[in-house]
Amino acid sequence: MAAPECMLPGAWLFAWLNLCVLLAFAPAPLVWGLAGFAAAAAACFRPALLGSTLRRMGWLLLSLMAVMAWTTPGDALFDARWAPTRQGLAAGATQAARLLCAVLAVRAIIAASPRPALLGAFYQAFRPLSRLGFPADTLAVRLWLTLDAVDALGRVPFRALWARLGRALDQDVAVSGPDRVELLLCKWRTREWCLVAVCVLVSGWTIARWG
């Protein structure tokens, strides 16, 4: 199988890790802007991905905002002893934006990447651990199978999800999976190394500026 003409998944995964660093250190307005851009891009190019992400994470995002709104000290939103604080609402919205942006980015990478190339990227990421005795091929395949199972469960309607999970946990039910897994190892080209260099510079500047 020939290497993909587009950017290799390993480079995109490295860029995603640097995005997480940027989201962790960036101020709230920049985080909100990145989350808004990610949501707008998903709505334009992959609306199904945005809809499924919001359906699956909606309650988590609201819970995160509520917990921080009622536990962060600050100025009360209105005149009541049980009122949330303005600072808590802002902090909760920022954390929810960080989480949404990171999840949308990694789901877009997984959805757009060929499975053999994605598995090869996992293997190349785990390969340095083989010097410490960790089986890089086993770790890569297990992670790939986990993502495959999560993707399959993501297509199940929410009402039928618990029944599906119950059948999966039944010891009498055989767990079916792919009989053959294809691995595609691609040599990084100049474009991948350029993306990595830009990401390292952006992460270094982010930590120096806001760290």
N, C-alpha and C positions, 0 to 999 in steps of 0.2 A: 504494500500500500504506500502510495506516495505521500509525502508530507503535505499538510494543508498549506494553501497559498496565503492564507490570512495569518495573523499573529498566533503563535503557538500558545496553548493553554497554560503552560508553565510560566510564561512571561506575564500573562494576565493574572494568574494566581499571585505572583510576586507583586504586581501592581495593586492587587486587592489588599495584600498585607500592608503595603505602604499607605493605602487609603485608610485602613483602620488606625494606623499611627496618626495620620492627619486628622481623622475624626476625634481621636482621643485628646489632642492638644489644641485643636483649632477653637477659636471663640465661637460663641453661640450663633451670631449672625451668619458666619461662614458655614457652620454646620447646617443651619436651616436652608441656606442657599444650595448646598450640595445635596441635601435630601430632596428639596424641591426639584432640582435638575434631574436627579435619579428617577423620581416619580414621573416627571414629565417625559423623560426619554422612554421609560417603560410603557407609559400610556400610548406613546406614538408608535413604538416598534414592537412591543410585546405586551399588549393590553391584558391578555390572559394571565401573564406572569404577575402583573401588578394586582389584578383582581384576586388571584389565589393567595398572594402574599398578604394582602390586607384582610382577607377573610380568615386566614390562619393566625395572623398576628394581631388582629384588631383588639381583642380583649387583653392581650399581653401589653400592648402599647398603652391602652387606657389604664390598666392596673399600675403600670410603671409611673404614669403621670399622676395618678391619684395618690400613690404611696408617697411620692416626693412632695406633692402639693400639701399634704397634711402632716408631714414629718420634718420639713425644712423650716427652720425659724425665719421670721421676717415680718413684713407688713401684711396685716389681714386684708383679704380681698373685699370683705364687707364686715359690718359691725355685728359680730357674733363670736362666741367663744370657740365654736367648732369650725370657724371659717378657715379655708385654706389660705396659704400665703402667696403673695405675688411672686416672691422669689422661688417658692417651691414649684409653682406652675411653670415658671420659665425654665427652671432646672429640669423638671420632668419632661417638658416639651423638647428640650435639647437632647436629653438621653434617648427619648423615643425617636427623634430624628436621626441620631447616630445609629441606632439599631436598625431602623428601617433602611437607611442608606447602605449599610454594610450587607444586609440580607439581600436587598435587591441586586446589588453588584455581584455577589457570589452566585446567586441564582441565575443571573443573566450569563455569567461565564459558563456555568455548568450546562445551561440550556443550549448555548451556542457552540459548544465544543464537541467535536466527534468523540465518542466514548473511548475508542482505542488511544487517541492522542491524550485524552484526559487521564486515562490510566497510566500512560507512559509518563505524564508529568508527575503524577503521584509517586511513581517508582523512582524517577530521577530525584525527587525531593527527599525520599527516604533512603536513597542509596548510601549517603555518607554514614548513616546509622549502622550499616552492615559491618563497618570496622569495629563497632562496639558489640557485635554479636547479634544485632537485631535483624530478623529476616525482612529485607526491604520488599521483596516480591509479595510476601504474605501480607504485610501491612498495607501495601498498595491495593491488593485485590480485596481485602476486607473493607477498606474505606470505599472502594468503588462499589462493592455489593451493598454496603450500607446506604450510599447515595442512591443506588438503583432502587432499593426498597423504599426509601423515603419518597422518591419521585413517584413510585407506583401508588403509595398511600396518599400522596397529594392529589391524585386524580380520583380518589374515592369520595363520594358525597359525604358530608359531615355526619349525617344521620346514620349512615351505614359504617362509619369508621370504627366505632366500638365493637360492632359485631365482627368486622374484619380482623381487628386486633385479637378478639377472643378466639377466633378460629386459628389465627397464627400461633397463639400460645398453647393451643391444644396439643398435647403430646402425641395423640393418635393421628394427627394430620401431618403428612410429610411436607416439608418445606421445599418448594420447587424454586430453582434458580437456573441461571444459564449454565449449560453443560460445557461451554467453551468460551473463554475470555481471550480476546485478542489484544496484544500489547503493541503500541506503536511508539518507538523511540525516535525522536527527531533531533537532529543537530541544530542548535540555536544559530540563527543567522544574525546579520548586523542589526536588523530592525529590533530583534528581541533584546540584544545587548544595549542598544540605544534606549529602549524603554526602561530597562533596569537602571541604567545610569541616570536617566531623568528622575525616576522614582526615588533613587537614593539621594539625589540632590534635594528634591522636594521634601523628603522626610528629614534630612539633616537641617534644612532651613526651618522647617516647622518646629523641630525640637529646640533649635537655637532661638527662635523668635518667641515662642509661647511656652516652652518647657519650663 
